[in-house]
Amino acid sequence: MKAKSVLLTFLVMSLFLISCGGPSRTVSRISTDTVTDLSGRWNDTDAKLVAEQMISDVTSRPWLSDFLTENGKKPTVIVGTVRNLSSEHIETGTFIKSMERELINSGKVRFVASSEERSEIRQERSEQQIHASEETAKRLAAETGADYMLKGSIKTNIDAVDNQEVKFYQVDLELIDVETNEKVWIGTKEIKKFVEKSRTKW
């Protein structure tokens, strides 16, 4: 009887522990265009939407037509640093790539590689002077210099009480004349998210 009692207790405890365990995980493929916001943190959707809206704004402002009138050609732009000044980890590289894509696809400006990308290309060009034929080796000191640099920052402000939280994101970008340091455009995009966490139920 004692052995049966111990076995019954063990089975009951096992069933209890199993029932208290977390739910099984199910993975489903979804479209990359689907808006997902599971945690309330900055995500790929935010990066894409902010990049689209801010690049649309910067390429519709007077500095662009002024440059075209004065120089008779499209301005050359480079994306510089976007600093993460927020309270959470943000992969700014994804945001920068989104802006680069929107700039290039706008067809309104010319675009040059970032400083990191240029280093690799310069190394390739230097090696071509030694290893490539004279007909195919690319010239040194023939790079296209940028007329403007786009740079900025991402900041957050969080207001929380109990199981509710409001997250405020502010993205500030500036377009700066590389030669004169003149700021020809300043843009700001704000995102506010309300996050409500469900209370733990037993």
C-alpha positions as CSV (number, residue, x, y, z in Angstrom):
1,M,0.0,0.0,0.0
2,K,2.8,2.4,0.9
3,A,4.5,1.7,-2.5
4,K,1.3,2.4,-4.3
5,S,0.7,5.6,-2.4
6,V,4.2,6.8,-3.3
7,L,3.7,5.9,-6.9
8,L,0.3,7.7,-7.0
9,T,1.9,10.8,-5.4
10,F,4.7,10.8,-8.0
11,L,2.2,10.5,-10.9
12,V,0.1,13.3,-9.5
13,M,3.1,15.6,-9.1
14,S,4.4,14.7,-12.6
15,L,1.0,15.7,-14.1
16,F,1.0,18.9,-12.1
17,L,4.4,19.9,-13.3
18,I,3.6,19.0,-16.9
19,S,0.4,21.1,-16.8
20,C,2.4,24.1,-15.4
21,G,5.0,23.9,-18.1
22,G,5.0,26.5,-20.9
23,P,3.0,26.1,-24.1
24,S,4.6,24.2,-27.0
25,R,6.2,26.3,-29.7
26,T,4.6,26.6,-33.1
27,V,6.5,28.3,-36.0
28,S,4.6,29.6,-39.0
29,R,6.0,31.4,-42.0
30,I,4.5,34.9,-42.7
31,S,5.0,37.5,-45.4
32,T,7.9,39.8,-44.9
33,D,5.5,42.7,-45.4
34,T,3.4,41.6,-42.4
35,V,3.5,44.2,-39.5
36,T,4.6,42.4,-36.4
37,D,5.0,44.0,-33.0
38,L,5.4,41.3,-30.3
39,S,7.5,43.1,-27.7
40,G,6.8,46.8,-28.4
41,R,10.5,47.4,-29.0
42,W,11.9,49.0,-32.2
43,N,11.8,46.4,-35.0
44,D,12.2,45.9,-38.7
45,T,8.8,47.4,-39.5
46,D,9.7,50.6,-37.7
47,A,13.0,50.8,-39.6
48,K,11.3,50.4,-42.9
49,L,8.4,52.8,-42.4
50,V,10.6,55.5,-40.9
51,A,13.2,55.2,-43.7
52,E,10.4,55.4,-46.4
53,Q,8.8,58.5,-44.8
54,M,12.0,60.4,-44.0
55,I,13.7,59.8,-47.4
56,S,10.4,60.8,-49.1
57,D,10.5,64.0,-47.1
58,V,14.2,64.9,-47.7
59,T,14.0,64.3,-51.4
60,S,11.0,66.6,-51.7
61,R,12.6,69.7,-50.1
62,P,14.0,72.9,-51.7
63,W,17.7,71.9,-51.2
64,L,17.4,69.3,-54.0
65,S,16.0,71.6,-56.7
66,D,18.4,74.4,-55.6
67,F,21.4,72.0,-56.2
68,L,20.0,70.8,-59.6
69,T,19.6,74.4,-60.7
70,E,23.0,75.5,-59.5
71,N,25.0,72.4,-60.7
72,G,22.9,70.9,-63.5
73,K,23.3,67.4,-62.0
74,K,22.0,65.2,-59.2
75,P,23.6,65.6,-55.8
76,T,25.7,62.7,-54.5
77,V,24.7,61.6,-51.0
78,I,26.3,59.3,-48.4
79,V,24.7,57.9,-45.2
80,G,26.9,58.5,-42.2
81,T,26.4,57.4,-38.6
82,V,23.0,57.0,-37.0
83,R,23.6,56.9,-33.2
84,N,21.5,54.8,-30.9
85,L,20.8,57.1,-27.9
86,S,17.8,55.0,-26.8
87,S,17.4,52.8,-23.7
88,E,17.3,49.6,-25.7
89,H,19.4,47.7,-28.2
90,I,18.7,48.9,-31.7
91,E,20.4,47.4,-34.8
92,T,21.0,50.7,-36.6
93,G,22.6,48.9,-39.5
94,T,19.2,47.7,-40.6
95,F,17.8,51.2,-40.5
96,I,20.8,52.6,-42.4
97,K,20.3,50.0,-45.2
98,S,16.6,50.9,-45.4
99,M,17.5,54.5,-45.9
100,E,20.2,53.7,-48.5
101,R,17.7,51.6,-50.4
102,E,15.1,54.4,-50.4
103,L,17.6,57.0,-51.5
104,I,18.9,54.9,-54.4
105,N,15.4,53.8,-55.5
106,S,14.1,57.4,-55.4
107,G,16.2,58.1,-58.5
108,K,16.6,61.7,-57.3
109,V,20.2,61.5,-56.0
110,R,23.4,59.7,-56.7
111,F,24.7,57.5,-53.9
112,V,28.2,56.4,-52.8
113,A,29.4,53.6,-50.6
114,S,29.9,54.0,-46.8
115,S,33.4,54.4,-45.3
116,E,33.5,50.7,-44.3
117,E,32.5,49.6,-47.8
118,R,35.0,52.1,-49.4
119,S,37.9,50.5,-47.5
120,E,37.3,47.1,-49.0
121,I,36.8,48.6,-52.5
122,R,40.0,50.6,-52.2
123,Q,41.9,47.5,-51.3
124,E,40.6,45.7,-54.4
125,R,41.5,48.7,-56.5
126,S,45.1,48.7,-55.1
127,E,45.5,45.0,-55.8
128,Q,44.3,45.5,-59.4
129,Q,47.2,47.8,-60.0
130,I,49.5,44.9,-59.5
131,H,47.5,41.8,-60.6
132,A,45.0,43.0,-63.2
133,S,45.8,43.8,-66.8
134,E,46.4,47.5,-67.7
135,E,43.2,47.5,-69.8
136,T,40.9,46.3,-66.9
137,A,42.6,47.8,-63.8
138,K,40.5,50.6,-62.3
139,R,42.1,54.0,-61.8
140,L,43.2,55.3,-58.4
141,A,41.9,58.6,-57.1
142,A,38.8,58.5,-59.4
143,E,36.2,58.2,-56.7
144,T,33.0,60.2,-56.7
145,G,33.0,62.5,-53.7
146,A,29.8,63.0,-51.7
147,D,28.1,66.4,-51.8
148,Y,26.0,65.7,-48.7
149,M,26.0,63.4,-45.7
150,L,22.9,62.1,-44.0
151,K,23.3,61.3,-40.3
152,G,21.3,61.3,-37.1
153,S,20.1,59.6,-34.0
154,I,17.4,57.5,-32.4
155,K,16.1,58.3,-28.9
156,T,13.5,56.9,-26.6
157,N,11.4,58.0,-23.7
158,I,9.5,55.4,-21.7
159,D,6.6,56.0,-19.3
160,A,5.5,52.9,-17.3
161,V,3.2,52.0,-14.5
162,D,2.1,48.5,-13.3
163,N,1.6,46.4,-16.3
164,Q,1.2,49.3,-18.8
165,E,4.0,51.0,-20.7
166,V,4.2,53.8,-23.3
167,K,7.3,53.9,-25.5
168,F,8.1,57.0,-27.5
169,Y,10.7,56.9,-30.2
170,Q,12.2,59.9,-31.9
171,V,14.3,59.7,-35.0
172,D,16.2,62.9,-35.9
173,L,18.1,63.1,-39.2
174,E,20.2,65.9,-40.7
175,L,21.5,66.4,-44.2
176,I,24.8,68.3,-44.2
177,D,26.9,69.8,-47.0
178,V,30.2,68.0,-46.9
179,E,32.2,71.0,-48.1
180,T,30.6,73.8,-46.1
181,N,29.1,72.0,-43.1
182,E,25.8,73.7,-43.8
183,K,22.7,71.8,-42.7
184,V,20.3,71.9,-45.6
185,W,17.5,69.7,-44.2
186,I,16.5,68.5,-40.7
187,G,13.8,65.8,-40.3
188,T,12.1,64.2,-37.3
189,K,9.9,61.1,-37.1
190,E,8.1,60.1,-34.0
191,I,6.6,56.7,-33.0
192,K,4.5,56.0,-29.9
193,K,3.6,52.5,-28.8
194,F,1.3,51.4,-26.0
195,V,2.3,48.1,-24.4
196,E,0.0,46.3,-22.0
197,K,1.4,43.2,-20.3
198,S,-1.1,40.5,-19.2
199,R,-1.1,39.7,-15.6
200,T,0.2,36.2,-14.6
201,K,-2.6,33.8,-14.0
202,W,-2.4,30.6,-11.9
